[in-house]
């Protein structure tokens, strides 16, 4: 179903401060720098900062070919739908489910 984990999104309360910390940690400038999201790309990994994200910790997003089929398969396997499929820009789609212990599993489909 997946071709690997490609994106990790951290919820943040102060986007400017978080951006400075992650810029230093990663050693690169953001590839996307908006008031609603800051994204970095390092060695094929996308790291995002979301000032409107959930507050339970970072979410890892697993790359899938068909996000709707992925959500359906995970729900049928016992996961619970958490975030409906949404376009986050440029045709890139994200969704999330919770595993039986309440951990969030993110799915992402490239445009």
PyMOL commands that set and color helices and strands:
alter all, ss='L'
color gray80, all
select helices_A, chain A and resi 15-26+67-76
alter helices_A, ss='H'
color red, helices_A
select strands_A, chain A and resi 2-11+32-34+37-42+45-50+59-64+80-89+92-98+104-109
alter strands_A, ss='S'
color yellow, strands_A
deselect
rebuild
show_as cartoon
